[in-house]
Amino acid sequence: MILWSPSDEVVEKANMTRFIEYASDLNGLELDPFRRGSYFQLYRWSIEEIPRFWDTVWSFLGIKTSQHYSAVVDDLGRFPGASWFIGARLNFAENLLRRRDGKTALIALREDGQVRRMTYSDLYGFAAGVAKGLKEVGVKSGDRVCGYMPNMAEAAVCMLATASLGATWSSAGTELGADIVVDRFGQVSPKVLFTVDGYYYRGRRYDVLERVRKIVVSIPSIEWVVIVPYIGDSPRVEGVEKAVLLPDFMGGGEPFSFEQVPSSTPIYIMFSSGTTGRPKCMVQSVAGVLVNQLKELVIHSDLKSEDVITYITSTSWMMWNWVMPSLSVGSTLMLYDGDPNYPDWRTMWKLVDEYGVSIFGLSASYINHLRGVGASPKKMFGLESLREISQTGSPLSADGFRWVYEEVKKDQHFNSISGGTDINGCFAIGSPVLPVYAGQLQSPGLGMKVRCYDERGEPVYDRAGELVCEAPAPSMPLYFLNDPGNEKYLDSYFRFYSHKRVWRHGDFVIFHSDTGGITFLGRSDAVLKPSGVRIGTAEIYRVVEGFREVADCIAVGQDWRGDQRIILFVKMGHGYVLTDELRERIKTALREKASPRHVPAKILEVPEIPYTYNMKKVEIAVSNIVNGREVLNRESLINPQSLQYFEKILPLLQTD
């Protein structure tokens, strides 16, 4: 079902159209952006002529370098291990700080109502001062700097200052506890830690200095702790060794000196969610991250200098990193720190109207919350500025897609995207020149040679299988930290199909031959297998989430008498209770809309569904409880207490 088709005016103004024309003229492709199918012709060229494609993207985006590359990639057959943009020298921060005028660069909003605006000129000067302070304490290329900070202006500033010196940045939000932060930053061995005195969340004020003390004691590499006053003007820092307030740390009097570094220099160290063990540390390159994220923001997401863009995120989630290159475009980036549903669901939509947000990024869980409380933004807000919603985090059902068009705005591009922290970008993403089909991401990302494989490693269409990538891409990790012989790296992505060297991402998907779109069915490590038939959890969620009585749900497989049966847990909407009659209606709907194999053996009520800080449901933890296995790293969940309810009702799962 088509929910939206771009008008001729939308196609004419789209950056994708400009890129199709640019790539066509430069490479003799003879593509007409107004002709149906031109995007997929471009896509086929992008994966058949990978070096030429990325060379075209680089020049189209105008990546700024002090020395151009001699080759786009050294060896596409070395997978993993291909090196990109050989010989190029550049600086990440210099590319993001091209604009230095009075236009608003950042709007930083806090839950308690505090608002800060920062122009591009202000941002440049502020970051230069922080960079001078870092330089004076000896930070240089190859060093690592971490931020334990909320989604605030200073987090962006400190990242830019770090990048300007050619050093490597990692961040974690203050919602994370000290032990989780130590698990992450302890592997990174940072020289400097930026943090705050506290933050606000759901109307409460939280002091974090005690956590900071524990972090500093546990990570001996930290030489300086730089504290940003956030909930007080002059926080007391006597109890934190090596601490200094940010205003006292900053230098001044000098313009930026952007350190030009090789293209493969690490810019970010990102972390896996850590739900199955200690988080993996994924090292990503300056050039790879920059060119890939700008490709996705400018070409796929149609970001322009006049846009105001925001994403509901924290500094713990890759979407914070992903949205930062919006600064390179000269657009305005709105940062929100707090609960997006506090004091109620209207919070973010008020801000969309008040600040003229044109591209609004959110998660599937946020949309499902709005559906669960009966929200209808279009009935309460004008939303005149809004032209695109970008959604990620976990699969969204076809009903969720329809809700966006029915209850938010009919004439907009709904850009559902999916990728991972590991590539700091997307394997599948939207395009403003393509129609939107309910429940489908519009297309594979340009330059990403992705396929759907069956159990034997053969490509399939129109049936479920594993998402794989058959060729290297620039933003794939250089390596993992503390991983001799690349063993963890190879185990994570390359050893599932032992007879083929492909990246197996861990998503269960369907590639549609008629539309070119992709439906995501959930993580493949959470795939259900009743009677040996593989079922994606999203196939169940999309049916159950259609019940207004159900606010959220999670499905897992329980080993049972030599087979597996499905257990469905539901969180009820406000004012509703789980009755036998509702159980039967849910089962009937699953039987009729999915198949008899999708019908759960048991449906039980729980008050909460566990989520990671990346807003992904944690089927693995619930599956471990249901099957009597140990649950590791509960602290990696945003609501670890939710697991107590599953443990409490475990006796109910031991019976027929």
N, C-alpha and C positions, 0 to 999 in steps of 0.2 A: 504494500500500500504506500503510494507516494503521499507524503505529508507536506512537502514544499518543493517548488521548482523555482530556480532563479529567473527573474525577469531579464529581458534584454538589457535593461539599464544596469542591473546588478552585474551581469556578465561583462558588460562594457567597462565598468569601473574597477573590476576585480584585479588585484595583483596577479592572480593566476593567469588571467588573460594576457597581461603584459609579459609574464614569463613565457607563456606558450608562444607568443609572437617573437620574443627575444630569442628563445631557444631555436625556434623554427628558422628565423633569418640567419642565425649564427651557424647553424648546423645543416641547413638545407633540408629541413624536415617537411616543409609544405603543409603545415598544420593550420587549420582554421578554428580558432577558439569558439566560434559560434556554431560549429558543426557538431552534431551529436557524436560522441565517441572520441573527440579529439583528446580529452584528458587521458583516456586509456591508451591511445596511440603514443602519447607523450610518456606515459608510465612504462610501456613496453620498451621504448627507446632508452629510458633512464636506467633500466636494469640490464639491457643488452650492451649499452655503451657506458658503463659505470664511470670510468675516468673522465670521459667527455662530459657526462652529465654533471659531475661535481665541479669540473672546471667551469661549466656554464653557470651553475648556481653561484660559485665564488665571485665571478665577474658581475653577474646580475646584482648581487647584494652589495658589491663594492667593498669587500673585506679589505681593511686597511693593513698594509704590511710595510716594513722597512726593506724587506727582501722577498721577492716573489719565489714561488716554488719552482724547482726544476722538473718535477714530476708529480702528478696528482697522487699516485699510489705506486708502491714498489712491486707488489706481487699479490694479485687478487687470489692466487691459489694458496697463499699462506693464510690459513684460516683456522684458529686465530693467529694474529701476529702481523697482519699487513700494516705497513707504515704509510701514513697519509701526508700529502702536501710537503714532499721532501725538499728540504732546504729553505722553506719559508721561515721568516722571522717576523713576529708580531707581538702585540700586547692585547690581552682580553679587555682590560679596563679602557684602553684608548679607543677601542672599537665601540664600547658602550657610552663613552663620554665625548662623542663627536660634537654634540650640540652643547653650547656653553653660553646661552643667552637667557633672557628673562622668562621664557616659557616655563610653565609648571612641569617639573619632572616627576615629583612624588607628592602624593596626598596621603599622609599617614593618619589613620583614624584609630582611636582607641575606644573600647567598649564603654568607658565612662563618659564619652563625649569629647575628649580632647582631640583637637584637629591641628595638624601641622602641614604646612605647604612648603615645598622646597623647589626653587627654580633650578634650571640646568646650571646656571652660573653658581648658585648656592651649593649644589651638589658637587660640582667640580672643586670649588674651594674647600668644602668640608672634607671631601675624600683626600685632597692634596695634603691637608693638615694632618689627617690620621696617617697617611703614608709617610709623611716626614717623621712622625713619632715612631712608626715601625722601623724606619730606616735607622733612626738614632739608637735603637736598642739592638741593632744588628740583624734584622730580618732581611733576607735576600732570597733570590731564586733558589728553589730546592728546599726552603724551609716551609713549615706548615703552621697555619694560623687557624684557630677554631672560634666559632661564635656560639655561645649558649644564650640565645636571645629570642625574644618574641618577633612577630612579623612587624617590624618597626623600621623607620627610616635609617637608623644607625646600623642595622644589620646589612642593608644594601651598601651603605657608605663603607663599612669595614671590609666587606667583600671586595669592593672596588679598590680600596686602598691596598689590600693584600695582593690582588691581581696586578696592580700597577707595578709592583716590585718583582713580578714573576714568581711569587710564592703561591702556595696551594691552600685553598680554603675548604673547610668543612663546617657544617652547622647543625645544631640541634635546637629545637624549641624548648622553652622553659617549662612546657607541660611535661617533659620527660623527667623522671627521677634521677638522682645522682648516680645510682648503680648502672642504669642504662647508659647514661652519658659516659661514665668511666669505661664501660664495655666498648663504646665506640671510639671516643677520643683517646683512650689509653693505647689503642692500636696505632693511632695516627702520630703520637708523640709530638704534640704542638709546642712551639716555642712561646706563643702568646695566646691567651684566652680572653676574648671579649665577652662581657656578660652584662647583666643589669642587677639592680637591687631587688626588683620584684616585678609583678605584673598583676593585671586585673582579669578575672574570668567569672562570668555569671554573677556579677555584682559583688564579688569578694576580692579582697586584696591579698596577694600571696607574696611573702618575703622569700627570696631564694638564696640569700647569702649563706645560710647554713649548708645548703646543697653545694654551693660554690666552694666553701671551705673543704668539704669532703672530696670534691673533684680534684682540687689543687693538691691535697695531701696524697691522693691516690695516683697522680700523674706527675712523676718527678721531672719530666722534661719541661714543664711550664715554668718559664722564667719571669713572665709578667702577666698580671691579671688586670685588665682594664675594665672598669665598671662604669656603665652609663647610668646616670641618675634617671630613673623612670617613674618611680612612685613617690620619690622624695627629692627635694632639692640638694640635700647634702647627706647622702647615706653614710652611715658609719662603717668604715671598712677596716677598723683596727684588727678584727679577728681573722681577716684574710691576709695571709702572707703574700708578699710581692704585689700588693694591690695598689692601684692608682686610679683616680677618677679620669674619665675621658678628657675633660677640658684641660687637665694638667698634663696629660700624655701627649696631646697634639703639639706638633711643631707649626711653624708659620714662616711667611716671608719668601717662600719659593714656589714657583709653579711646579706642576707635575713633571717628573722625569720618568716616562714610561719605559720600563726595562723591556727591550726587545728580546724575545726568547724563541727557541726552536719550536716548531709546530707541535711536537710531541711532548712538550713540557706539561706536567700535570697542572690542571687548573682546579679540579674538584676531586675530593675523595668522598664518595657517596656510600651509604650503608644499606644493606638489606634489612628487612624488618626484624630479623632476629627471633622469629617465632619458633624456629626449630633448633636453635643453638646460637652461639656467639655471632653477632652480625658480621657479614662479609664486607670487606673494605674494597670498593671498586674505584680504581684510579682512572681518571678521564682526562683527555688532552685538551689543551687550549684551542687548537684549530678545529678539532673534531666536534667539540661541544658547540663552539661559536657558529660554525657554518650550518650544522644540523638544526640547532634551535632557531636560528634566523630563517632557515628554509621553512620550518614549520610555522613560525609566527607570521612571516611576511607573505609567503607564497600560499600556504595552505589555510592559514587563519585570517588572511587578508588584513593584517594590521597595518595601519597608516599613521602618519604623524599627527593627524587631527584626532585620533582615537583616545579615549580613556579606557584603559583595560584594568581588570582586577581579577584575582583568583582567590577563592576561599582556600587558604592554605596556611601552613606553618613553616618555619625554617627547617623543620625535620623532614619535610616532604619534598621530593624532587620538583614538584610544580612551582615551588618558590624559586629554585634555580632556573627552571624553564621560562618563567615569565620575566626574569631580569633583563634579557636582551631586548625587551621592549624599549628600553632606554636608547638602544642603538638606532631605533627607528625615529626617535624624537617624539614619541607619544607620551601620554601622562599615565603613570602607573599608580593605581590606588592600592594602598596596603591597609588591611583591616586586621586588628589585633583584638581577639575576643571570640565569644561564642556567637556565630552568625544567627542563632535562633534565640538570643537573649535581648530584651525580655520576652520577645515572641518572634514568630516567623517573618514578621514584616520588616525586621531590621535591615537586611541587605537590600531589599527592594526600595526602601526609602532612600538609601544611599545611591542606588542606581539613578533615581530621579534627581536627587539633590546635586549630584556631581556629574551628571551627564554621562554615565558609563555606557559605552557602546559595545564592549566585549566583556561578558560576565562569565567567569570560569567557576565551576562548581562540581560536586561529586554526585554519583548516583544515590548515595545514602542521603544527601541533602534533599534531592528531588523526592525520594521516597518518604522522607519525613514530612515534606510539604503536602504530599498526597495524603499521608496518614492523618493530618490535622485538618484536611479539607481546605487548604489554602487556595486562593485564586488571585494571584498578583494583578492580573489585568483588571479586576473589578475595583481595586483600591488605588492603583497607581497608573500614571500616564505612560511611562516606559517609552517615551518618544525617542530617546537617544539610543535605545537598545536595538542593535542589529544582528547580534550573534551571541548565542550561549555556547560555551565550550564545556563539555562534560567528560569526566574521567573518574578513575578510582576503582570502579568495579563495573560489571556489565549492567546496563539499564534495559529493562524490558520494553517491548513494543508499546505497552500501555504507558510506560514512563515517557517515551518519545511523544506519544499522542497527547499526554497531559501538558507537555511543554507548549504545544501548539494550541491546545484548547484553553488553557488557563493562564498562559503568560502572554504570548503574542503570536499571531498567525504568520505575519510577514517577517521572518527572521531566518537566519542560517543556524540550524542546530548542528553544531560541530562536535560530534562524539569522537573521542580520541582514545587510543590505547597503545601503550608501549611499556616502559619500565624505568625504574631508577637506574638499572644497569646500563641503559643506553642514553639516559637523560633525555629521552625523546620518545618518538612514536614509531611503531611498525604500521599502524593503521590510523587514518586521520581523515578529516573532511576536505572538501573543496567547495568554494562558493559558486563554482560553475556547474556543479552536479546536483541532481535532485536528492532529497532526503527520504529514505524509505524507513518505515517503522521498524525499529529493532536492529537496524544495520548501520555500522560505520560505513561511510560512503566509499572508501577506497583504500588500497594500500598506499603508504607514503611513497612519494617519488624517491627513486634510488634505493628503496628497500625491497630486495628480492625475496618476498615472502610467499609461502605456499602453505597449503593444508595437507598434512601427511596422514595416512592411515597407520595401523599398527606395524605394517611391513615396511614403512618408509616410502610408500608410493603416493604421488600427488592425487588428491581427490577433490571433487566439487560436489556441492549440494548434499553433503553428509558430513557428520562431525569428525574431527580429527585434531591433530596437534599443529599448532602454529610453529612454523620453522622459517628461518632466514637462510637462504642458500649462498649468500655472498657477504663479504665484509662490508661494513658501513663505518664512516669516520668516527662516530661517537661511541662505538663499542669500547669497553674498557681496555686500557693498555695492559693492565694486569691487576691482580688482587694483591693487597699487602699481605705479607707473611704467608706466602704461598709458593714454597719451593717447587720448581718444576711445573708450575701452573696447574697443579693437580686439582685444586678446588675449582679453578676456572673451567678446566676441561670437564670435570664432573658436573658442574652446574649447567652447562649448555651443550656440550659436544659429544657426550658418550651414550646418550639415549639411543640414537640410531648408530650403532657401532660400525656399520658398513658404509656410512656416508658421513662426510665432514660438513655438517650443517648445524646452525644454532637452533636448538630446540628451546623455545621460550617458556613453556610451561602453561600456555593458555589453550583451552579447548574451544575450537572455533568451527564455523561453517563458512566456506567461500561460495558465494552465490554466482552461478554461471550466467544468469539472466541480467542481473543488475551490476555486477562487479563489486558489490558490497560484501561486508564481512559481519557475521553475527558472532559475538563472543558469548560463550556458554559457561565461563568460570575457569578457575585454575584447574589444570589437568591433574594436579596432585590431590584435588578434592573430588575428582570424577567418581560418580557412583557406579557400581557394577552389579546390580541385581541380576542373578542368573547369567552373569558374564557379559551382559549388555552394557556398554558405556553410556552414561547419562550425565550431561553437564548440569551442575546445580542451578544455573540460570534458567534452564528449561522449566524447573519447578518454581523458581522465584517469580518468573514472569506471569505464571498463572495465579499463584497465591497472593501476589501483591495487587492483583485486581480486586481483591475483597476489601471493601472499605473498613471491615472490622479488624483487619490485620495491619498493624503498623510496620512490622518487619518480621523476617523469618530467616531460618538457617536450616539446611538439610545436610545430613551426614549418613554414611553407610555404617551399619553395625554387622559385624561378623556373626552369623546366626545359623547354627546347625549345618555347617558345610557350605553355606551360601552367604549372601549379603542381603540385608533388608534395609529399607530407607526409614530413617527417623526424622520427622519434621518438628522443629521447635518454632513456635510463633510468639511474637510479642504483640499483645492486643492493643488496639487503638484506645484512646481515652473514652471511657464509658462502656466499653464492650467487654464481654467475657467469652471464654471458649466453651461452647456447649457441644453436646453430642450432635445436635442438628447441624451446627456449623462445621464440625469435623466431617460429617457425611457430605455436605455441600462442597467442601474443599476436595475431598476424594473424588467425587463425581466430576468436578471440573477438571481435575488432573487426568482422570480416565478419558474424558471426552476431548479435551483440548491438547493433551499430550499423548499418553498411552497408558494401558494398564500397568506397565512396568514402572511408571512414574508415581504410582499411588503409594504413599507411605504406610508402613505397617502400624506406626503409632504417630499421633499428633499430640504434642504436649505444650503447655504454656510455660513461658519463662518471662521474667520481667525485663531482661536485657539481652541483647545480642552482642557478642564480643567483636571488637574491631581493633585493627592496628591503628597507629598514628597516621598511616597513609590512607585511612578510611576504607580498608578492605576487610570483609568478613573473614573471621578466622575459623574456617571449617576444620582445619587440622587439629587445633586445640580441642574442639568439641568432639571430633572423631576419636582423639586419644582418650578422652574421658569415657566416652560411650563404650570403647573397646578395652578399657582397663589398662591403658598405657599411661606413662608419665607425661605430664605437660611441662615442657621446658620454657624458660624465659617468659613467665607470666607478665613481667614488668614491661615487655614490649607491646602490651595491649593498652589501649587508651582507657579501658574499663576492666582491669583484671578481676575485679570483684564479681563480674558477671559469671565467671566460671564456677563460682560457688553454688549457683542454682542448678547447674547441670550435674555437679557432683551430688547435690542433695537429692535429686530425683533419680539418681542412678538405679536404685532398687526397682523402680517402675519399669526399667528397661530390661530387667532380667526375666521377664515373663512374656508369655504369648500375647 
